[in-house]
Amino acid sequence: MMDTVGAFRKAGLVLVVLTILVTGLSTAAQAQEPAAPVESVEAPLPAAPAEAPAAEPQPEDEYRADFDALVESQGQYAYAFEFFALSMVWTIICTTFVFIMHLGFAMIESGLTQSKNTVNILFKNTLIPCIGLLTYAIWGFNAHYPGDFNGFFAFGSPIGDLNADGGDTFGYGGMALAMTGYGDFIFQAMFAATAATIVSGAVAERVKLSSFLIFAALLVTFAYPWVGSWHWGGGWMGSLNGGNGFKDFAGSAVVHGFGGFAALACVLLLGPRAGKYVDGQVRPIQGHSMPLATVGAFLLWFGWFGFNGGSILSASPGPLGLVITTTALAAAAGGLAASLASWVSSKKPDLSMGLNGILAGLVGITANADIVSPFGAIIIGLVAGVLVFASVLVLDNLKIDDPVGAISVHGTCGVWGILACALFDTTGGGYTIIGQLTGVVAVAAAAFAFSLVVFGLLKATIGIRVSSEEETEGLDVGEHGMEAYPHFQTAREN
């Protein structure tokens, strides 16, 4: 029985294999035969589709049309519209950097002075940019940049409509001034109040608030634009250096030197703080918060990248990279040099001197950041750091009391920065020591004379100094009726 079943299984297996082989061969043979012709049948043409309704315009189409029209309106500068837009954005960013410098001044001034005068210093540094922005719009801008004028003095006027050319075109200043009229105004306006801020630190802790604010308003409204127009407004300084013009890239002279020498005149009229010079000896009056002073110095360093970087007046990549680099290197070198100088002199490292050394390097490089090499910037910063240390000692020996070192940082190092243009120029600009010295002396003399007259008149009329009782008690209480630290006033200051 088992043999019979096995036989059937084998027979079935053979049958399956044979069936598969026959089927495969048959399929292969059919594939090799030519295919039978297929009778052609003409298919009817499909009906034409109904005309689709016109697509409604999309918002992006409108934006594209507006953008194309905007680019076309640039005329010969249409190819560079994106550069123009980028430059405008860079200018506004730099404007905010310069604006934050006012907070830096407030921090470093209050940190380097006594706590009982903190509110007074903060109040002055709050009002100064308010006054500066308004007066620059009402009078200063059009006196600062008057165009064709007699080269010495121009009357100011309100700014008017600075978008009169359309506001979106190169018509305001072309490729060299790649920004709109309002962009130019707001950037320059942030500079205007800086001169008065420099004076604020030098006269701190004994100046009468009302007198200072009147002086600051007059200085920013009239003197700063007047002197600045000699250089940046197309004035007489263009004839210096054999016609090559006075070199002051971002304001070592017409901003910082101006403020420093204005401060010197005010300090001479005001006199030193009570107790600063006793029996021919210099008595240090310690600042109350070195953390605040350090924060202030770093805010100023940060803001200076906008101060110098924005002064290129475009986002041109070549000079922009150079200016930011030289600015940083000079600041670092100045901080190091001043710190080492004070350390060697007093056998102790002085933080306040290191901070002022950073600012000294920044002031020194401001005139020449676009024409010197990185190595030249380091030398400029090193010299500025030593100069600010020496200047502070000289002023103290002359009993000229400057609580925060503003005269040394901005005045002394401002002069150095102007002279360094002739010494370290790598561009062949033709700047000479005589030409540069002529310009900076003119700025210093004008700032000093204006301040001596105006502050002198205030002294003769309403007075410029608080009473000795108010100075002892502190200007916070005497001038403002409040204290910055009501629960932490030190016994030594009372």
Backbone torsions as a table, in degrees:
resi	resn	phi	psi	omega
1	MET	NA	-44.2	-178.8
2	MET	-64.6	-36.0	179.3
3	ASP	-65.6	-36.7	-179.5
4	THR	-65.9	-44.0	179.0
5	VAL	-62.4	-41.9	-179.9
6	GLY	-64.0	-38.0	179.4
7	ALA	-64.4	-44.3	177.4
8	PHE	-59.9	-39.7	-179.2
9	ARG	-64.1	-43.0	179.9
10	LYS	-64.9	-40.8	179.5
11	ALA	-64.3	-40.8	178.3
12	GLY	-63.7	-40.5	180.0
13	LEU	-63.5	-42.7	179.3
14	VAL	-62.9	-41.4	179.9
15	LEU	-61.1	-41.5	178.7
16	VAL	-63.2	-44.1	-179.0
17	VAL	-62.8	-44.0	179.4
18	LEU	-62.3	-40.3	179.4
19	THR	-61.3	-43.0	179.6
20	ILE	-63.3	-43.1	-179.3
21	LEU	-64.0	-45.4	-179.6
22	VAL	-61.8	-44.2	-180.0
23	THR	-61.5	-43.1	-179.4
24	GLY	-64.5	-43.4	-180.0
25	LEU	-64.3	-41.2	179.6
26	SER	-61.1	-42.1	179.9
27	THR	-64.6	-40.5	-179.6
28	ALA	-66.1	-38.7	179.3
29	ALA	-65.2	-40.1	179.0
30	GLN	-65.2	-34.4	-179.0
31	ALA	-67.3	-30.6	-178.3
32	GLN	-80.1	-19.0	179.3
33	GLU	-76.3	145.5	178.6
34	PRO	-65.8	144.8	-178.3
35	ALA	-71.3	144.0	179.0
36	ALA	-70.1	138.8	-179.6
37	PRO	-62.3	141.5	-179.4
38	VAL	-99.4	127.6	-179.4
39	GLU	-63.7	127.5	-178.2
40	SER	-74.6	131.6	177.8
41	VAL	-122.5	117.7	-177.2
42	GLU	-74.4	116.7	-178.9
43	ALA	-81.8	144.8	178.7
44	PRO	-67.0	141.8	178.0
45	LEU	-67.1	139.4	178.6
46	PRO	-68.0	149.7	-179.8
47	ALA	-68.5	142.0	179.4
48	ALA	-62.9	134.2	-178.7
49	PRO	-66.6	150.2	177.8
50	ALA	-65.2	143.1	-178.1
51	GLU	-62.0	125.9	-177.6
52	ALA	-71.5	144.6	177.2
53	PRO	-66.1	146.3	-179.8
54	ALA	-61.3	136.5	-179.9
55	ALA	-68.8	139.5	177.7
56	GLU	-71.4	142.3	179.6
57	PRO	-60.4	135.5	179.7
58	GLN	-93.3	154.9	179.7
59	PRO	-55.3	-36.4	-177.8
60	GLU	-67.0	-28.2	176.5
61	ASP	-66.4	-40.8	178.3
62	GLU	-64.8	-42.3	179.4
63	TYR	-62.8	-40.9	-179.8
64	ARG	-63.8	-41.2	178.9
65	ALA	-63.9	-42.6	178.7
66	ASP	-63.2	-42.0	-179.4
67	PHE	-64.8	-43.7	179.0
68	ASP	-61.0	-39.8	178.2
69	ALA	-66.1	-38.1	179.4
70	LEU	-63.7	-45.7	178.8
71	VAL	-63.7	-43.6	-179.5
72	GLU	-61.5	-32.3	-178.5
73	SER	-69.0	-11.8	-179.6
74	GLN	-74.2	-11.4	179.3
75	GLY	61.9	-127.0	-175.8
76	GLN	-66.5	-15.7	-179.9
77	TYR	-99.3	10.8	-175.7
78	ALA	-57.5	-35.7	-177.7
79	TYR	-63.8	-21.0	-174.5
80	ALA	-111.9	21.8	-176.4
81	PHE	-60.4	-39.8	-179.2
82	GLU	-64.0	-36.6	175.4
83	PHE	-64.3	-41.9	177.9
84	PHE	-60.1	-46.0	179.6
85	ALA	-64.1	-42.4	179.1
86	LEU	-63.6	-40.7	179.9
87	SER	-63.9	-39.3	179.1
88	MET	-64.5	-42.8	177.8
89	VAL	-62.3	-43.8	179.4
90	TRP	-61.4	-40.7	178.9
91	THR	-61.4	-42.6	-179.5
92	ILE	-68.7	-37.6	176.0
93	ILE	-61.5	-45.4	178.8
94	CYS	-63.2	-34.1	176.7
95	THR	-59.8	-42.5	178.7
96	THR	-67.8	-33.4	176.0
97	PHE	-62.0	-46.3	-179.0
98	VAL	-66.7	-36.8	177.7
99	PHE	-60.2	-41.3	-177.9
100	ILE	-68.4	-16.5	176.7
101	MET	-63.3	-27.7	178.0
102	HIS	-65.6	-35.0	173.2
103	LEU	-66.2	-38.2	176.7
104	GLY	-60.5	-44.8	176.7
105	PHE	-60.7	-42.3	-179.8
106	ALA	-61.6	-41.7	-178.5
107	MET	-68.9	-46.3	-175.9
108	ILE	-70.4	-36.2	178.3
109	GLU	-67.6	-44.9	-179.6
110	SER	-69.7	-36.0	179.7
111	GLY	-66.6	-33.4	-177.5
112	LEU	-89.5	4.3	177.6
113	THR	-121.2	177.6	-174.8
114	GLN	-75.7	150.1	-175.0
115	SER	-62.6	-26.9	-177.2
116	LYS	-71.7	-6.7	179.0
117	ASN	-116.9	12.7	-173.4
118	THR	-65.8	-47.3	-179.4
119	VAL	-59.6	-40.7	179.9
120	ASN	-60.7	-44.7	-179.6
121	ILE	-67.6	-42.1	178.7
122	LEU	-63.8	-37.7	179.9
123	PHE	-65.6	-44.1	179.4
124	LYS	-61.3	-43.4	-178.4
125	ASN	-74.6	-13.9	172.4
126	THR	-82.3	-41.9	-177.4
127	LEU	-75.6	-29.8	-175.7
128	ILE	-60.2	-50.8	177.0
129	PRO	-64.5	-31.1	176.3
130	CYS	-62.6	-48.1	178.8
131	ILE	-64.6	-44.7	-176.2
132	GLY	-61.7	-44.7	-179.2
133	LEU	-63.8	-44.1	-176.9
134	LEU	-68.8	-46.9	-178.3
135	THR	-68.8	-30.9	178.1
136	TYR	-68.9	-33.9	176.9
137	ALA	-73.3	-38.5	-175.3
138	ILE	-76.9	-33.7	-173.2
139	TRP	-139.3	-47.8	-163.4
140	GLY	-65.0	-42.6	-173.2
141	PHE	-59.5	-46.6	-178.3
142	ASN	-77.1	-12.6	170.7
143	ALA	-88.1	-26.9	-178.9
144	HIS	-76.4	-39.6	-178.3
145	TYR	-125.0	72.8	-172.1
146	PRO	-84.0	-5.4	-176.1
147	GLY	76.4	-133.1	179.2
148	ASP	-75.9	118.9	177.5
149	PHE	-152.9	-172.2	-173.8
150	ASN	-76.9	1.9	176.3
151	GLY	85.5	-3.6	-176.2
152	PHE	-128.4	-38.9	-178.2
153	PHE	-150.1	139.8	177.1
154	ALA	-137.4	138.8	175.1
155	PHE	-75.2	143.2	177.6
156	GLY	-89.8	177.1	178.6
157	SER	-166.9	164.2	177.4
158	PRO	-59.6	152.1	-171.5
159	ILE	-66.8	-28.6	-179.3
160	GLY	71.1	-158.9	-177.8
161	ASP	-90.4	101.3	-179.0
162	LEU	-81.9	-0.8	173.8
163	ASN	-102.9	22.4	-176.1
164	ALA	-62.0	-25.2	179.3
165	ASP	-85.3	5.9	-178.0
166	GLY	112.1	-22.9	173.6
167	GLY	82.2	-17.0	-176.0
168	ASP	-117.8	16.2	-174.0
169	THR	-120.6	171.0	175.9
170	PHE	-78.5	3.1	-173.8
171	GLY	-60.8	-21.9	-176.7
172	TYR	-72.0	-47.2	-175.3
173	GLY	-144.1	3.6	-180.0
174	GLY	67.4	-162.6	-176.9
175	MET	-67.5	-29.5	-177.4
176	ALA	-72.6	-25.1	179.5
177	LEU	-130.5	73.7	-169.6
178	ALA	-80.0	73.6	179.7
179	MET	-162.4	167.5	175.3
180	THR	-84.6	172.0	178.5
181	GLY	-61.5	-41.3	179.6
182	TYR	-69.3	-33.9	176.1
183	GLY	-62.4	-42.8	177.8
184	ASP	-63.2	-46.7	-178.1
185	PHE	-59.2	-50.9	-172.0
186	ILE	-69.4	-31.6	175.9
187	PHE	-66.1	-47.4	-179.1
188	GLN	-69.0	-31.8	-179.7
189	ALA	-63.2	-33.0	179.2
190	MET	-66.3	-26.5	176.5
191	PHE	-74.0	-31.9	-166.7
192	ALA	-59.4	-40.7	-175.9
193	ALA	-78.1	-10.8	-175.6
194	THR	-61.9	-38.2	-178.6
195	ALA	-59.5	-43.6	179.1
196	ALA	-69.4	-31.8	178.0
197	THR	-65.2	-37.6	177.1
198	ILE	-60.3	-43.4	178.8
199	VAL	-64.1	-37.0	-178.4
200	SER	-54.1	-44.8	-179.1
201	GLY	-67.5	-37.4	-176.8
202	ALA	-69.6	-32.0	-176.7
203	VAL	-100.2	11.9	-174.2
204	ALA	-61.9	151.5	169.8
205	GLU	80.7	0.6	176.3
206	ARG	-151.6	-2.5	-177.7
207	VAL	-85.8	144.6	176.5
208	LYS	-74.5	129.8	-172.8
209	LEU	-59.0	-48.7	-176.5
210	SER	-61.8	-41.0	-179.9
211	SER	-65.7	-41.9	180.0
212	PHE	-63.8	-42.9	-177.8
213	LEU	-66.3	-37.2	175.7
214	ILE	-63.3	-47.1	179.3
215	PHE	-60.5	-45.5	-178.0
216	ALA	-61.0	-41.4	-179.7
217	ALA	-63.1	-43.5	-179.5
218	LEU	-69.0	-38.6	-179.8
219	LEU	-63.4	-46.8	-176.8
220	VAL	-73.2	-36.2	-176.5
221	THR	-72.0	-44.7	-170.3
222	PHE	-111.6	-52.5	-171.6
223	ALA	-70.1	-45.8	-176.8
224	TYR	-61.7	-50.2	178.2
225	PRO	-63.9	-36.6	-179.4
226	TRP	-61.0	-53.0	-178.6
227	VAL	-68.0	-39.5	-179.6
228	GLY	-62.9	-30.9	-179.4
229	SER	-67.3	-22.5	177.0
230	TRP	-61.6	-31.9	-178.0
231	HIS	-105.0	-61.5	-173.4
232	TRP	-83.1	-16.3	-179.1
233	GLY	-96.8	9.9	179.9
234	GLY	85.2	25.9	-177.2
235	GLY	-82.5	-161.8	-169.4
236	TRP	-65.3	-19.3	-178.4
237	MET	-67.8	-13.1	176.6
238	GLY	-65.6	-16.5	-179.6
239	SER	-90.0	-5.7	-179.3
240	LEU	-73.5	167.0	179.8
241	ASN	56.1	44.0	177.2
242	GLY	64.8	31.1	179.8
243	GLY	89.9	-3.7	177.7
244	ASN	-77.8	-14.5	177.7
245	GLY	91.8	154.4	177.4
246	PHE	-71.8	131.9	-178.5
247	LYS	-99.5	114.5	173.7
248	ASP	-151.7	86.4	-169.3
249	PHE	-53.0	-56.9	-175.5
250	ALA	-126.3	6.5	170.0
251	GLY	116.6	33.4	173.7
252	SER	-58.5	-35.2	179.8
253	ALA	-96.8	-56.9	-168.4
254	VAL	-77.4	-7.0	171.3
255	VAL	-115.6	-62.2	-172.3
256	HIS	-77.2	-48.3	176.8
257	GLY	-60.9	-40.7	177.2
258	PHE	-57.0	-49.6	-179.8
259	GLY	-66.0	-38.2	-179.1
260	GLY	-64.7	-42.2	-178.7
261	PHE	-79.5	-27.2	170.2
262	ALA	-64.0	-41.3	178.3
263	ALA	-63.3	-39.5	179.7
264	LEU	-59.8	-44.3	179.0
265	ALA	-61.8	-43.2	-178.9
266	CYS	-65.3	-40.6	-179.1
267	VAL	-66.8	-39.0	178.1
268	LEU	-62.4	-38.8	178.5
269	LEU	-74.8	-30.9	-174.5
270	LEU	-81.5	-37.0	-177.2
271	GLY	87.0	166.1	-177.5
272	PRO	-75.7	164.7	174.8
273	ARG	-66.9	151.2	177.9
274	ALA	-60.9	130.6	177.8
275	GLY	85.0	1.5	-178.7
276	LYS	-74.6	-42.2	179.6
277	TYR	-121.2	113.3	-175.3
278	VAL	-125.0	122.5	178.6
279	ASP	53.7	41.2	177.7
280	GLY	77.5	1.4	-178.7
281	GLN	-107.1	147.9	176.5
282	VAL	-84.9	121.3	178.4
283	ARG	-104.9	109.8	-179.9
284	PRO	-61.4	136.4	174.3
285	ILE	-112.6	106.6	-171.6
286	GLN	-68.8	143.1	170.3
287	GLY	-71.7	157.3	-171.8
288	HIS	-92.7	-14.4	-175.5
289	SER	-150.4	97.2	176.2
290	MET	-68.5	-31.2	173.3
291	PRO	-58.4	-44.4	178.3
292	LEU	-62.0	-43.0	-179.4
293	ALA	-62.6	-39.7	-179.7
294	THR	-67.5	-43.4	175.8
295	VAL	-58.3	-43.1	179.7
296	GLY	-61.6	-42.6	-179.3
297	ALA	-64.4	-40.8	179.9
298	PHE	-72.5	-31.7	173.1
299	LEU	-63.7	-39.8	178.3
300	LEU	-66.9	-42.1	177.4
301	TRP	-60.2	-46.1	177.0
302	PHE	-58.8	-48.4	-178.5
303	GLY	-63.9	-28.5	-177.5
304	TRP	-65.8	-25.4	175.6
305	PHE	-63.2	-31.9	173.2
306	GLY	-80.0	-36.3	179.7
307	PHE	-58.5	-51.1	179.5
308	ASN	-83.9	-43.0	-177.3
309	GLY	-63.1	-37.6	178.9
310	GLY	-72.9	-20.9	-178.1
311	SER	-72.8	-6.2	170.5
312	ILE	-67.1	-25.8	177.4
313	LEU	70.5	18.6	173.1
314	SER	-166.7	-179.3	176.1
315	ALA	-103.2	30.0	179.6
316	SER	-57.1	119.0	-168.5
317	PRO	-67.3	-33.2	-178.5
318	GLY	-61.7	-63.0	179.3
319	PRO	-64.7	-28.8	-177.7
320	LEU	-63.8	-46.9	178.7
321	GLY	-62.8	-41.3	180.0
322	LEU	-63.8	-47.3	-176.6
323	VAL	-62.8	-43.4	179.3
324	ILE	-64.7	-38.8	179.9
325	THR	-66.5	-50.7	-178.6
326	THR	-63.6	-35.3	177.9
327	THR	-62.1	-46.6	-178.8
328	ALA	-65.3	-43.3	-177.0
329	LEU	-66.8	-41.4	179.8
330	ALA	-64.6	-40.2	178.4
331	ALA	-62.5	-45.6	-179.7
332	ALA	-62.9	-43.1	-179.9
333	ALA	-65.9	-39.4	178.7
334	GLY	-63.9	-43.3	178.3
335	GLY	-62.6	-41.3	179.5
336	LEU	-66.4	-45.3	-176.8
337	ALA	-64.7	-45.0	-179.9
338	ALA	-65.8	-38.9	178.8
339	SER	-63.2	-45.5	179.8
340	LEU	-66.5	-39.5	179.7
341	ALA	-62.0	-44.6	179.2
342	SER	-69.6	-34.1	-179.8
343	TRP	-66.3	-45.0	178.7
344	VAL	-66.1	-39.9	-176.0
345	SER	-70.6	-46.1	-173.9
346	SER	-106.6	0.7	-178.5
347	LYS	65.6	9.5	176.9
348	LYS	-136.2	136.3	177.2
349	PRO	-74.1	126.6	-175.0
350	ASP	-101.7	111.5	-179.3
351	LEU	-61.6	-43.7	-178.0
352	SER	-60.8	-35.8	178.0
353	MET	-70.2	-37.0	176.3
354	GLY	-62.5	-41.3	179.0
355	LEU	-65.2	-43.2	178.2
356	ASN	-68.0	-28.7	175.6
357	GLY	-64.1	-39.2	175.6
358	ILE	-59.3	-47.5	-179.7
359	LEU	-65.8	-35.1	178.3
360	ALA	-63.0	-43.3	177.2
361	GLY	-62.4	-38.2	178.9
362	LEU	-66.3	-42.6	177.7
363	VAL	-64.2	-41.3	-178.7
364	GLY	-63.2	-36.0	-176.9
365	ILE	-85.4	-13.4	-174.1
366	THR	-62.5	-31.3	-178.6
367	ALA	-78.1	-23.0	-166.3
368	ASN	-135.0	15.6	-173.2
369	ALA	-59.5	-23.7	-176.0
370	ASP	-96.6	-0.4	-175.3
371	ILE	-127.2	-1.6	-178.2
372	VAL	-109.1	159.5	176.9
373	SER	-82.4	164.5	175.1
374	PRO	-56.1	-40.2	178.0
375	PHE	-64.9	-40.5	176.2
376	GLY	-62.0	-38.1	178.7
377	ALA	-62.7	-38.5	179.0
378	ILE	-63.8	-44.5	178.8
379	ILE	-62.5	-44.2	178.6
380	ILE	-58.1	-43.7	178.9
381	GLY	-65.8	-41.7	179.1
382	LEU	-61.3	-45.3	179.5
383	VAL	-64.4	-41.0	179.3
384	ALA	-62.0	-39.8	179.4
385	GLY	-63.4	-40.5	176.9
386	VAL	-69.6	-40.4	-179.4
387	LEU	-62.2	-41.5	-177.7
388	VAL	-67.0	-36.5	176.4
389	PHE	-63.7	-47.7	-179.5
390	ALA	-64.9	-39.4	-178.9
391	SER	-64.5	-40.7	178.1
392	VAL	-61.0	-42.6	179.6
393	LEU	-65.2	-42.2	-179.4
394	VAL	-64.2	-45.6	-180.0
395	LEU	-63.1	-39.1	177.0
396	ASP	-64.3	-40.2	177.9
397	ASN	-65.5	-28.1	176.8
398	LEU	-87.4	2.5	-179.1
399	LYS	61.1	37.9	173.2
400	ILE	-101.5	106.4	-170.3
401	ASP	-89.2	114.2	178.2
402	ASP	-126.0	98.6	-171.3
403	PRO	-57.4	-30.7	-175.5
404	VAL	-114.2	2.0	-179.7
405	GLY	76.3	24.8	-175.0
406	ALA	-66.3	-39.2	-178.8
407	ILE	-64.3	-42.3	-179.5
408	SER	-68.5	-45.4	-178.0
409	VAL	-64.5	-52.0	-170.9
410	HIS	-91.4	-37.4	-179.3
411	GLY	-78.6	-61.9	-177.7
412	THR	-60.2	-49.0	-176.7
413	CYS	-76.3	-21.4	171.9
414	GLY	-64.5	-42.4	176.8
415	VAL	-62.9	-43.8	179.7
416	TRP	-60.2	-43.4	-179.9
417	GLY	-59.9	-38.0	179.4
418	ILE	-67.3	-43.9	179.7
419	LEU	-68.3	-32.4	-179.9
420	ALA	-63.8	-22.4	176.6
421	CYS	-58.6	-40.1	-179.1
422	ALA	-77.3	-27.3	-174.8
423	LEU	-86.4	-29.9	-171.3
424	PHE	-122.3	11.5	-179.7
425	ASP	-63.9	129.7	178.1
426	THR	-107.2	3.5	-173.8
427	THR	-103.4	-4.7	-176.7
428	GLY	69.8	37.7	-176.3
429	GLY	-74.6	-10.1	178.1
430	GLY	77.8	25.0	-179.1
431	TYR	-82.5	134.6	-175.9
432	THR	-117.6	156.9	177.7
433	ILE	-60.5	-43.7	-178.3
434	ILE	-64.2	-46.0	-179.6
435	GLY	-63.4	-44.5	179.6
436	GLN	-67.0	-41.4	179.6
437	LEU	-64.4	-38.6	178.0
438	THR	-58.9	-45.7	-178.7
439	GLY	-65.5	-46.5	-176.1
440	VAL	-71.0	-33.3	176.0
441	VAL	-66.1	-38.9	177.7
442	ALA	-62.9	-43.4	178.3
443	VAL	-63.4	-47.3	-178.3
444	ALA	-62.1	-43.3	-178.6
445	ALA	-65.2	-41.8	-179.4
446	ALA	-65.4	-45.1	179.6
447	ALA	-63.6	-43.2	-178.9
448	PHE	-65.2	-46.3	-177.7
449	ALA	-65.5	-46.2	178.9
450	PHE	-57.9	-46.3	-177.2
451	SER	-68.7	-37.7	179.5
452	LEU	-63.4	-41.1	-179.0
453	VAL	-71.6	-51.7	-175.5
454	VAL	-67.1	-48.0	-179.8
455	PHE	-67.8	-32.4	176.5
456	GLY	-65.5	-40.3	177.0
457	LEU	-65.4	-39.2	176.9
458	LEU	-64.5	-37.8	178.6
459	LYS	-64.7	-38.6	-178.1
460	ALA	-76.8	-16.9	-176.2
461	THR	-108.8	-73.3	-175.0
462	ILE	-99.0	-5.3	179.7
463	GLY	85.3	152.2	-177.6
464	ILE	-123.4	-6.2	-175.8
465	ARG	-123.4	141.2	177.6
466	VAL	-71.6	165.6	178.6
467	SER	-68.7	161.0	179.9
468	SER	-63.3	-34.3	177.8
469	GLU	-65.6	-43.1	-179.7
470	GLU	-67.4	-37.4	178.1
471	GLU	-64.6	-40.0	178.5
472	THR	-67.5	-43.2	-179.1
473	GLU	-70.0	-32.6	-177.2
474	GLY	113.0	141.2	-177.2
475	LEU	-72.4	-20.7	178.3
476	ASP	-59.8	-47.9	-179.5
477	VAL	-75.5	-47.0	-175.1
478	GLY	-66.8	-40.9	-175.8
479	GLU	-95.4	-28.2	-171.3
480	HIS	-122.7	-14.5	-179.5
481	GLY	67.7	28.5	178.4
482	MET	-152.9	165.8	178.0
483	GLU	-123.9	147.6	177.4
484	ALA	-71.9	-34.7	-177.6
485	TYR	-131.9	72.4	-172.3
486	PRO	-60.8	-24.5	-177.0
487	HIS	-103.0	1.1	-174.8
488	PHE	-131.9	25.1	179.7
489	GLN	-68.3	130.5	-177.3
490	THR	-80.3	148.7	-178.5
491	ALA	-66.6	-30.9	-177.4
492	ARG	-64.1	-30.1	-177.1
493	GLU	-85.3	-11.1	-173.8
494	ASN	-95.3	NA	NA
